[in-house]
């Protein structure tokens, strides 16, 4: 139930935020750093695929670099996006023991249609554990990968039966 309430609260805050134009200091704070590295991850039927790489090829990130990670659901069902390690299962519910960006400041960007008009939103978030994408939706994370994230992680979908069907992808942070 707690997970459902968290998702509803997150979606509600996203909708409310999408109706306003937000300004953020993130870009100005980082304007003297290296440019963003853009990587698109496609969510297909029961797989994650880094655009331009063969299916199953790991997502490779460099600690200390700035990324725009674009997640696009090109499938026909809703998918979840989690980035963690240490898979735990409890009566059919899955999660990770550790989430790679749980305490990392980032910006979540996307768009929605409000009153027939496309609205682009940007939300400053202090950490990320999970989001859901309905078919056809795209969401981006603007984030600097922490030095402490070095190692092997997994991008996974825990919608019922998805992870078991192979919807996960190795993530290597060097």
DOVEXKOL-420789 format. One line per field, with one value per atom (N, C-alpha, C): atom name; residue in one letter; chain; x, y, z; residue number from 1. Coordinates in steps of 0.05 Angstrom, whole numbers. Layout:
BEGIN
atom: CA:...
type: a:...
mol: A:...
px: X:...
py: Y:...
pz: Z:...
seq: NUM:...
END
This chain:
BEGIN
atom: N:CA:C:N:CA:C:N:CA:C:N:CA:C:N:CA:C:N:CA:C:N:CA:C:N:CA:C:N:CA:C:N:CA:C:N:CA:C:N:CA:C:N:CA:C:N:CA:C:N:CA:C:N:CA:C:N:CA:C:N:CA:C:N:CA:C:N:CA:C:N:CA:C:N:CA:C:N:CA:C:N:CA:C:N:CA:C:N:CA:C:N:CA:C:N:CA:C:N:CA:C:N:CA:C:N:CA:C:N:CA:C:N:CA:C:N:CA:C:N:CA:C:N:CA:C:N:CA:C:N:CA:C:N:CA:C:N:CA:C:N:CA:C:N:CA:C:N:CA:C:N:CA:C:N:CA:C:N:CA:C:N:CA:C:N:CA:C:N:CA:C:N:CA:C:N:CA:C:N:CA:C:N:CA:C:N:CA:C:N:CA:C:N:CA:C:N:CA:C:N:CA:C:N:CA:C:N:CA:C:N:CA:C:N:CA:C:N:CA:C:N:CA:C:N:CA:C:N:CA:C:N:CA:C:N:CA:C:N:CA:C:N:CA:C:N:CA:C:N:CA:C:N:CA:C:N:CA:C:N:CA:C:N:CA:C:N:CA:C:N:CA:C:N:CA:C:N:CA:C:N:CA:C:N:CA:C:N:CA:C:N:CA:C:N:CA:C:N:CA:C:N:CA:C:N:CA:C:N:CA:C:N:CA:C:N:CA:C:N:CA:C:N:CA:C:N:CA:C:N:CA:C:N:CA:C:N:CA:C:N:CA:C:N:CA:C:N:CA:C:N:CA:C:N:CA:C:N:CA:C:N:CA:C:N:CA:C:N:CA:C:N:CA:C:N:CA:C:N:CA:C:N:CA:C:N:CA:C:N:CA:C:N:CA:C:N:CA:C:N:CA:C:N:CA:C:N:CA:C:N:CA:C:N:CA:C:N:CA:C:N:CA:C:N:CA:C:N:CA:C:N:CA:C:N:CA:C:N:CA:C:N:CA:C:N:CA:C:N:CA:C:N:CA:C:N:CA:C:N:CA:C:N:CA:C:N:CA:C:N:CA:C:N:CA:C:N:CA:C:N:CA:C:N:CA:C:N:CA:C:N:CA:C:N:CA:C:N:CA:C:N:CA:C:N:CA:C:N:CA:C:N:CA:C:N:CA:C:N:CA:C:N:CA:C:N:CA:C:N:CA:C:N:CA:C:N:CA:C:N:CA:C:N:CA:C:N:CA:C:N:CA:C:N:CA:C:N:CA:C:N:CA:C:N:CA:C:N:CA:C:N:CA:C:N:CA:C:N:CA:C:N:CA:C:N:CA:C:N:CA:C:N:CA:C:N:CA:C:N:CA:C:N:CA:C:N:CA:C
type: x:x:x:x:x:x:x:x:x:x:x:x:x:x:x:x:x:x:x:x:x:x:x:x:x:x:x:x:x:x:x:x:x:x:x:x:x:x:x:x:x:x:x:x:x:x:x:x:x:x:x:x:x:x:x:x:x:x:x:x:x:x:x:x:x:x:x:x:x:x:x:x:x:x:x:x:x:x:x:x:x:x:x:x:x:x:x:x:x:x:x:x:x:x:x:x:x:x:x:x:x:x:x:x:x:x:x:x:x:x:x:x:x:x:x:x:x:x:x:x:x:x:x:x:x:x:x:x:x:x:x:x:x:x:x:x:x:x:x:x:x:x:x:x:x:x:x:x:x:x:x:x:x:x:x:x:x:x:x:x:x:x:x:x:x:x:x:x:x:x:x:x:x:x:x:x:x:x:x:x:x:x:x:x:x:x:x:x:x:x:x:x:x:x:x:x:x:x:x:x:x:x:x:x:x:x:x:x:x:x:x:x:x:x:x:x:x:x:x:x:x:x:x:x:x:x:x:x:x:x:x:x:x:x:x:x:x:x:x:x:x:x:x:x:x:x:x:x:x:x:x:x:x:x:x:x:x:x:x:x:x:x:x:x:x:x:x:x:x:x:x:x:x:x:x:x:x:x:x:x:x:x:x:x:x:x:x:x:x:x:x:x:x:x:x:x:x:x:x:x:x:x:x:x:x:x:x:x:x:x:x:x:x:x:x:x:x:x:x:x:x:x:x:x:x:x:x:x:x:x:x:x:x:x:x:x:x:x:x:x:x:x:x:x:x:x:x:x:x:x:x:x:x:x:x:x:x:x:x:x:x:x:x:x:x:x:x:x:x:x:x:x:x:x:x:x:x:x:x:x:x:x:x:x:x:x:x:x:x:x:x:x:x:x:x:x:x:x:x:x:x:x:x:x:x:x:x:x:x:x:x:x:x:x:x:x:x:x:x:x:x:x:x:x:x:x:x:x:x:x:x:x:x:x:x:x:x:x:x:x:x:x:x:x:x:x:x:x:x:x:x:x:x:x:x:x:x:x:x:x:x:x:x:x:x:x:x:x:x:x:x:x:x:x:x:x:x:x:x:x:x:x:x:x:x:x:x:x:x:x:x:x:x:x:x:x:x:x:x:x:x:x:x:x:x:x:x:x:x:x:x:x:x:x:x:x:x:x:x:x:x:x
mol: A:A:A:A:A:A:A:A:A:A:A:A:A:A:A:A:A:A:A:A:A:A:A:A:A:A:A:A:A:A:A:A:A:A:A:A:A:A:A:A:A:A:A:A:A:A:A:A:A:A:A:A:A:A:A:A:A:A:A:A:A:A:A:A:A:A:A:A:A:A:A:A:A:A:A:A:A:A:A:A:A:A:A:A:A:A:A:A:A:A:A:A:A:A:A:A:A:A:A:A:A:A:A:A:A:A:A:A:A:A:A:A:A:A:A:A:A:A:A:A:A:A:A:A:A:A:A:A:A:A:A:A:A:A:A:A:A:A:A:A:A:A:A:A:A:A:A:A:A:A:A:A:A:A:A:A:A:A:A:A:A:A:A:A:A:A:A:A:A:A:A:A:A:A:A:A:A:A:A:A:A:A:A:A:A:A:A:A:A:A:A:A:A:A:A:A:A:A:A:A:A:A:A:A:A:A:A:A:A:A:A:A:A:A:A:A:A:A:A:A:A:A:A:A:A:A:A:A:A:A:A:A:A:A:A:A:A:A:A:A:A:A:A:A:A:A:A:A:A:A:A:A:A:A:A:A:A:A:A:A:A:A:A:A:A:A:A:A:A:A:A:A:A:A:A:A:A:A:A:A:A:A:A:A:A:A:A:A:A:A:A:A:A:A:A:A:A:A:A:A:A:A:A:A:A:A:A:A:A:A:A:A:A:A:A:A:A:A:A:A:A:A:A:A:A:A:A:A:A:A:A:A:A:A:A:A:A:A:A:A:A:A:A:A:A:A:A:A:A:A:A:A:A:A:A:A:A:A:A:A:A:A:A:A:A:A:A:A:A:A:A:A:A:A:A:A:A:A:A:A:A:A:A:A:A:A:A:A:A:A:A:A:A:A:A:A:A:A:A:A:A:A:A:A:A:A:A:A:A:A:A:A:A:A:A:A:A:A:A:A:A:A:A:A:A:A:A:A:A:A:A:A:A:A:A:A:A:A:A:A:A:A:A:A:A:A:A:A:A:A:A:A:A:A:A:A:A:A:A:A:A:A:A:A:A:A:A:A:A:A:A:A:A:A:A:A:A:A:A:A:A:A:A:A:A:A:A:A:A:A:A:A:A:A:A:A:A:A:A:A:A:A:A:A:A:A:A:A:A:A:A:A:A:A:A:A:A:A:A:A:A:A
px: 16:0:17:40:57:68:76:86:65:40:18:15:15:12:35:60:83:80:71:67:45:23:2:12:26:37:56:74:93:79:60:45:30:18:3:22:45:64:75:79:88:67:41:20:18:19:17:41:65:89:87:75:73:56:39:21:34:58:72:99:108:135:154:173:193:219:233:260:278:301:318:346:360:388:407:398:416:433:422:437:459:451:470:492:485:505:526:518:535:545:541:548:578:595:623:634:617:625:624:632:630:602:598:570:557:530:515:521:523:525:497:485:458:458:442:438:409:398:370:368:350:344:315:312:285:274:249:235:217:224:208:192:182:167:187:189:205:235:244:273:279:303:314:335:337:358:369:396:409:409:397:395:422:424:449:467:459:475:458:471:456:439:417:400:416:413:428:454:464:490:486:505:502:503:490:492:518:536:562:563:567:569:596:604:629:623:634:630:641:627:636:626:615:605:576:567:540:525:501:485:457:446:417:409:397:388:359:353:326:314:292:278:252:248:225:212:186:171:160:172:163:147:140:124:94:79:49:38:56:47:64:54:68:93:115:140:149:163:177:206:219:247:259:276:291:320:338:367:380:387:397:413:419:432:424:428:420:390:382:353:342:319:304:276:265:238:223:198:182:153:145:118:109:127:120:127:134:143:173:184:213:222:247:260:290:305:334:342:362:372:384:397:410:402:394:387:410:420:443:441:417:414:395:393:373:378:403:409:423:420:434:415:421:405:404:381:378:354:351:327:313:287:269:255:256:243:224:205:186:166:144:123:97:76:49:30:6:-14:-34:-36:-55:-73:-99:-118:-111:-102:-96:-69:-54:-28:-6:16:39:53:58:72:97:120:145:150:159:164:192:202:228:224:231:228:255:264:287:280:296:290:315:312:335:334:342:343:322:327:309:311:288:287:271:248:231:212:207:185:172:147:132:128:129:124:102:81:60:70:57:66:67:88:91:103:107:118:148:159:188:193:214:222:252:264:293:303:327:341:366:369:394:409:432:445:475:490:519:522:535:539:559:551:569:593:616:640:635:618:612:595:586:569:585:611:627:619:617:611:589:578:558:530:512:484:466:440:420:398:390:366:344:322:302:274:255:227:214:200:187:157:146:118:113:90:85:95:113:124:145:150:169:198:207:235:239:220:222:224:212:213:238:256:282:284:266:267:286:312:333:357:375:398:421:445:468:476:484:494:522:541:569:578:585:595:625:640:670:681
py: -24:0:25:24:47:54:33:38:51:43:55:84:90:118:135:124:138:144:125:129:149:148:168:196:198:224:235:217:225:235:219:226:252:256:280:304:301:324:329:308:312:327:320:333:363:368:395:411:399:413:418:400:403:426:436:457:485:485:510:510:534:536:539:520:520:531:546:553:538:529:515:526:524:533:512:488:466:472:483:488:509:531:552:543:525:514:497:485:466:476:501:511:510:510:509:480:461:433:422:397:384:383:382:380:354:354:330:308:284:261:250:249:239:209:194:166:160:147:139:110:103:75:70:50:43:21:24:3:-11:-35:-50:-72:-90:-112:-130:-127:-143:-140:-117:-111:-82:-76:-49:-50:-30:-29:-1:1:26:32:54:61:61:48:47:23:8:-16:-41:-64:-89:-94:-108:-115:-131:-124:-138:-125:-107:-93:-76:-77:-61:-31:-17:12:18:32:38:68:75:103:108:133:141:157:149:164:192:212:240:254:239:252:260:280:289:276:266:252:263:260:262:234:219:192:194:187:189:162:158:133:136:119:120:93:92:67:64:47:43:17:6:-18:-12:-33:-29:-32:-36:-38:-20:-14:3:-12:3:-9:9:-4:11:14:34:38:40:21:22:17:29:27:20:-6:-14:-39:-51:-77:-90:-117:-133:-138:-154:-160:-174:-164:-176:-182:-205:-213:-219:-211:-216:-221:-246:-253:-240:-242:-231:-202:-188:-160:-160:-144:-143:-114:-112:-87:-91:-70:-72:-64:-77:-69:-41:-35:-9:4:29:44:63:62:77:107:118:148:156:140:145:172:180:205:225:222:240:261:286:307:305:308:306:322:325:338:317:315:297:315:309:325:308:320:306:326:315:332:318:334:323:342:333:349:359:385:397:416:412:429:430:407:405:417:427:440:423:421:407:424:413:427:411:425:412:419:399:403:394:406:399:400:379:377:370:387:381:359:338:315:308:303:294:264:251:222:210:186:171:142:129:100:87:99:85:105:100:114:94:100:84:100:86:99:83:97:85:84:68:66:94:98:124:146:143:165:165:189:192:209:202:217:217:239:242:248:238:245:260:284:299:296:282:274:272:278:273:247:227:201:204:196:199:181:190:173:147:149:125:104:110:92:71:73:54:25:9:-19:-28:-52:-64:-60:-50:-45:-58:-55:-66:-46:-43:-29:-50:-47:-68:-57:-74:-69:-90:-82:-100:-101:-91:-95:-126:-134:-163:-180:-198:-216:-205:-179:-168:-176:-173:-180:-210:-226:-255:-261:-244:-249:-238:-227:-217:-188:-172:-143:-131:-134:-121:-118:-100:-94:-88:-99:-92:-62:-49:-22:-22:-13:-13:16:23:50:47:60:59:84
pz: 0:0:0:16:17:-11:-26:-53:-71:-69:-84:-77:-51:-42:-52:-51:-61:-91:-106:-135:-141:-126:-130:-123:-101:-93:-113:-123:-143:-169:-178:-203:-199:-175:-170:-170:-157:-157:-185:-201:-228:-244:-241:-256:-247:-221:-212:-222:-221:-231:-261:-276:-305:-313:-295:-303:-298:-288:-283:-298:-305:-316:-293:-292:-270:-280:-264:-270:-250:-259:-241:-243:-221:-221:-230:-236:-242:-266:-287:-311:-306:-292:-287:-268:-249:-230:-245:-267:-281:-308:-314:-341:-346:-326:-330:-330:-328:-328:-357:-360:-386:-395:-422:-432:-424:-426:-420:-441:-432:-451:-452:-476:-480:-487:-472:-477:-476:-497:-498:-492:-473:-467:-475:-493:-502:-485:-476:-462:-482:-489:-509:-494:-509:-495:-481:-456:-438:-442:-450:-451:-450:-441:-442:-464:-481:-501:-503:-501:-505:-535:-543:-572:-585:-608:-622:-615:-594:-586:-590:-593:-595:-571:-574:-552:-532:-506:-485:-478:-495:-489:-464:-446:-421:-425:-407:-406:-390:-403:-391:-385:-360:-351:-337:-337:-325:-300:-277:-252:-256:-246:-248:-273:-293:-317:-314:-330:-330:-353:-348:-368:-369:-393:-397:-406:-387:-392:-400:-425:-436:-437:-423:-423:-439:-459:-476:-478:-471:-473:-501:-517:-544:-546:-523:-522:-520:-514:-513:-485:-465:-437:-420:-396:-376:-367:-363:-352:-329:-311:-289:-296:-284:-287:-259:-252:-227:-234:-218:-222:-196:-193:-167:-168:-145:-143:-117:-118:-95:-96:-116:-120:-95:-85:-64:-73:-65:-71:-46:-44:-21:-30:-32:-40:-66:-86:-112:-117:-95:-98:-100:-118:-122:-117:-109:-106:-106:-103:-99:-71:-60:-34:-34:-57:-59:-86:-85:-109:-115:-140:-148:-144:-150:-149:-126:-105:-84:-70:-67:-53:-71:-97:-116:-127:-124:-136:-167:-178:-207:-216:-242:-253:-270:-265:-280:-300:-326:-346:-363:-374:-392:-402:-414:-423:-419:-419:-417:-433:-437:-451:-430:-427:-408:-424:-423:-438:-467:-478:-506:-515:-495:-502:-489:-504:-494:-473:-450:-429:-422:-422:-414:-385:-370:-342:-335:-313:-302:-271:-258:-229:-216:-198:-182:-163:-162:-145:-129:-104:-88:-86:-108:-109:-126:-135:-153:-146:-143:-139:-161:-169:-189:-202:-228:-241:-260:-268:-287:-312:-335:-361:-375:-382:-399:-427:-444:-472:-486:-501:-516:-500:-474:-458:-457:-452:-450:-425:-410:-387:-386:-378:-377:-349:-343:-318:-326:-315:-318:-292:-293:-269:-273:-252:-250:-235:-247:-235:-212:-188:-165:-167:-157:-156:-140:-120:-103:-118:-142:-156:-173:-172:-188:-182:-203:-199:-218:-212:-229:-217:-233:-225:-245:-241:-259:-263:-288:-296:-298:-282:-282:-282:-291:-290:-272:-252:-233:-236:-259:-264:-265:-257:-254:-278:-272:-292:-311:-310:-329:-324:-299:-292:-297:-290:-294:-324:-341:-370:-382:-366:-376:-379:-367:-370:-350:-355:-339:-357:-349:-365:-347:-351:-334:-339:-317:-318:-305:-320:-310:-306:-282:-276:-272:-289:-288:-276
seq: 1:1:1:2:2:2:3:3:3:4:4:4:5:5:5:6:6:6:7:7:7:8:8:8:9:9:9:10:10:10:11:11:11:12:12:12:13:13:13:14:14:14:15:15:15:16:16:16:17:17:17:18:18:18:19:19:19:20:20:20:21:21:21:22:22:22:23:23:23:24:24:24:25:25:25:26:26:26:27:27:27:28:28:28:29:29:29:30:30:30:31:31:31:32:32:32:33:33:33:34:34:34:35:35:35:36:36:36:37:37:37:38:38:38:39:39:39:40:40:40:41:41:41:42:42:42:43:43:43:44:44:44:45:45:45:46:46:46:47:47:47:48:48:48:49:49:49:50:50:50:51:51:51:52:52:52:53:53:53:54:54:54:55:55:55:56:56:56:57:57:57:58:58:58:59:59:59:60:60:60:61:61:61:62:62:62:63:63:63:64:64:64:65:65:65:66:66:66:67:67:67:68:68:68:69:69:69:70:70:70:71:71:71:72:72:72:73:73:73:74:74:74:75:75:75:76:76:76:77:77:77:78:78:78:79:79:79:80:80:80:81:81:81:82:82:82:83:83:83:84:84:84:85:85:85:86:86:86:87:87:87:88:88:88:89:89:89:90:90:90:91:91:91:92:92:92:93:93:93:94:94:94:95:95:95:96:96:96:97:97:97:98:98:98:99:99:99:100:100:100:101:101:101:102:102:102:103:103:103:104:104:104:105:105:105:106:106:106:107:107:107:108:108:108:109:109:109:110:110:110:111:111:111:112:112:112:113:113:113:114:114:114:115:115:115:116:116:116:117:117:117:118:118:118:119:119:119:120:120:120:121:121:121:122:122:122:123:123:123:124:124:124:125:125:125:126:126:126:127:127:127:128:128:128:129:129:129:130:130:130:131:131:131:132:132:132:133:133:133:134:134:134:135:135:135:136:136:136:137:137:137:138:138:138:139:139:139:140:140:140:141:141:141:142:142:142:143:143:143:144:144:144:145:145:145:146:146:146:147:147:147:148:148:148:149:149:149:150:150:150:151:151:151:152:152:152:153:153:153:154:154:154:155:155:155:156:156:156:157:157:157:158:158:158:159:159:159:160:160:160:161:161:161:162:162:162:163:163:163:164:164:164:165:165:165:166:166:166:167:167:167:168:168:168:169:169:169:170:170:170:171:171:171:172:172:172:173:173:173:174:174:174
END
